[in-house]
Amino acid sequence: MASYALTKVIEDRPDSPASDWHGEPKEAFRAVARRYGRNG
């Protein structure tokens, strides 16, 4: 299933198989936030 994600998922330590992941907002996230009146 395809998705237009508003955040990108980034691996904290790419060299470690047990690494955690976190999300960071893309520019599209900020555009949606501005459109709907939220600061982003």
N, C-alpha and C positions, 0 to 999 in steps of 0.2 A: 504494500500500500504506500503510495506517495504522500508526502506532506510538505507544505510550505512552512517550515519552522521559523519562528521568530527569535529563537535562541540557537546558539551553536554549542555543542557538547565538546568539552576539552578534557583530555586525560591529564591528570596532574603530573604524573611521572611516566612518560611514554616508554621508558626502558624497563619498567617494573610490571610484571603481569598482575600484581595485586594492587595496582594503582587505583586511586579513587578518581571520580569524574566530577566535573562541575559545569554549569551552564553560564554562558555570557550572552547578553542581549545583542542582536544584530541591529543594523540601522533601521531595518523594517520594524523592529520592535519599538524604536523611538518614534518612528513616523506614526504608528498606530496609537502610541501613548499621546502624542501631540494632538492627533485628530480627535481623540476622545477626552481631552482635557486633563491628562495625567502627565506629570513631569517624568521624563525617562532618560 
